[in-house]
Amino acid sequence: MSPAGDRLIAERACERLILDYAALIDAADWAAVAALYTVDGRMSRPTAPDQFIAGRAAILAGFLARPPRTTRHICANIRVTLISPIEAVASSQILLFTAADGPPLVGSYADRMVDQGDGWRFAERRGSLDF
């Protein structure tokens, strides 16, 4: 494959990681969500962008501790930039629906991703609310 083809495949894999995250969150499949992170990955929720949860086990515990709720995440404007063949950064926006009677929330994610040989994973996922 050509370098351009390799780049496109990596960018698409990173886009898919972002989309899979949203789908798995909405399905409340917390073990699968946590598995999208590296073992030492870290995340912050859009509602608490400066409060990171570090480590796959802690991320899983954080999701398991949440009260049940129905959500729908709509992802848009996904932009992936490869830093190297195994490192990427991405930005995306979300439209988050959390209640039938409440307005949706608009937020952003800033991601660092790595390919560990068995697929791309989040090394860091930082959420924020825009409005």
N, C-alpha and C positions, 0 to 999 in steps of 0.2 A: 504494500500500500504506500501511497505517496505521503509526504509530510502533511500536505493539506488534508488528505483523507483521514489521516490519524488524528489531526486536530479536530476535524468535524465529528468524528466518532467520540472523542473525549468530551467535547462540548455537549453533545447530545446525551451522553451518559450522565453528565452533571445536571443537565436540565431534567432528565428523568428522575434523578435523586430528589430534586426539589418537588416535583410533581408527586412522586411516591410518598414523600413526607406528608404532604397535604392529605392525600387519600388515606393514609394509615392513621393520621390524627383523627380524621372524620370517622373512621371505622373503630376508633378507640382500641387499636391493636398496639398497645404500649410496648410490648416486647419487640415487635417489628420496628417501631419508631426508634427505640433505643439502639437497635442493631444497625441503624443507618449512620451512627456515630462511630468514630474510632474509639478504642478502649479508653483513651484519655481525652476524648473530645469534650467540648463544653458548649453550653447553650444559654441564651437568655430569652425569656418570653417577651413578646411585644409589649406587654403591660408592665414589665420590669426590665428594661434594656440594660441596666447596669448591674444586675444581680445574676451573676453566672452560676450555673450548676455545672460542676466539673466531674467528668468520668461517666462512662456508660452506665454503670450500676446506679450512680446517684441520679442520673437522668431518668432511668426507669423508675426508681423509687419516687421521684417527683411526679411523674405522670400517674403512677398508681395511687398516689395520695390525693389526686384531684377528685372533687365530687363529679359524679356522672353528669354529662350534658351532651346535647346534640349540637354539633357544629358543621358548618360547611365553609371550606376555604376555597377561594377562587384565586389562582395564581396568574400573574400577568407581568409583562415587561421583564422577562428573565433574560439577563445578560451575563454570559459566562466568559471569562478571560483566562486562558491558560497561562500560567506562570512558567511551567515546565511540563514535560510529558506526564508528570505524576502530581502536579499541584495546580490548583485553579482557585480563582475567586469568582464570586457571583453576586449579583444584586437582583432582587425581585420585589414585586409589590403583591400584597394580598388584600382581598376583600373578605372579611370574616363575618359570617352570620352566626350569631349565638343564641338568638331568641326570636320567636315568631313575632313578638310585639315590640322589639327593639330595633334601632337602626344598625346597619352594618358598620363595622369598624374598618378603617383603611390603615394598613401598615406596610412596613418594609422589612426585608431581611438582607443582611450582609453576611455572606458565607465564605468560609475557607474550606476547601475540599482537597482530599488526597486520594490517590489510587494506591491501595496497599497490595495490589496484585490480584486480589479476589473481588475487585470492584471499588468504585468510588464511595467514600464516606465523608461525612462532615467532620472536620477537625474543630470548626467553630461555626456556630449559627447564632447570630445576634439579631433579635427582633426589635422593632420599635413601632409605636403607633404614630401615624402622621396626623390623623384626625378621626 
